[in-house]
């Protein structure tokens, strides 16, 4: 996946188009990500044990193709590439400004 937990992203399509947020959770097997304060849905929860029931608002997962990484160096949404740095580690690279993405 081109993004991971903690990355700042922008939503590209759907009803949340243009919204920005930080990735809370990454689900690589399902190719989905959960973005903070984006794609809020209402979930009906039954009371169980000491937990109170009701209607909760939670973030639902988005498909990873609907989000684009915001480069920490240039601050623009950009595609990412990969390269091997001087220490021999594989790192992500911003295609706009050619800076390493942590």
ChimeraX attribute file (.defattr): number of C-alpha atoms within 10 A of each C-alpha:
attribute: neighborCount
match mode: 1-to-1
recipient: residues
	/A:1	12
	/A:2	13
	/A:3	20
	/A:4	18
	/A:5	14
	/A:6	15
	/A:7	18
	/A:8	22
	/A:9	25
	/A:10	22
	/A:11	23
	/A:12	16
	/A:13	12
	/A:14	10
	/A:15	10
	/A:16	14
	/A:17	14
	/A:18	12
	/A:19	16
	/A:20	20
	/A:21	18
	/A:22	19
	/A:23	20
	/A:24	17
	/A:25	15
	/A:26	20
	/A:27	16
	/A:28	12
	/A:29	7
	/A:30	10
	/A:31	13
	/A:32	19
	/A:33	24
	/A:34	21
	/A:35	28
	/A:36	19
	/A:37	15
	/A:38	22
	/A:39	19
	/A:40	15
	/A:41	12
	/A:42	12
	/A:43	13
	/A:44	11
	/A:45	12
	/A:46	11
	/A:47	10
	/A:48	8
	/A:49	7
	/A:50	6
	/A:51	9
	/A:52	10
	/A:53	12
	/A:54	11
	/A:55	12
	/A:56	11
	/A:57	11
	/A:58	14
	/A:59	16
	/A:60	17
	/A:61	19
	/A:62	19
	/A:63	12
	/A:64	20
	/A:65	15
	/A:66	16
	/A:67	26
	/A:68	21
	/A:69	23
	/A:70	23
	/A:71	25
	/A:72	15
	/A:73	13
	/A:74	13
	/A:75	11
	/A:76	16
	/A:77	20
	/A:78	18
	/A:79	15
	/A:80	21
	/A:81	14
	/A:82	14
	/A:83	12
	/A:84	11
	/A:85	11
	/A:86	7
	/A:87	6
	/A:88	8
	/A:89	8
	/A:90	11
	/A:91	14
	/A:92	19
	/A:93	20
	/A:94	22
	/A:95	15
	/A:96	14
	/A:97	13
	/A:98	14
	/A:99	15
	/A:100	18
	/A:101	17
	/A:102	10
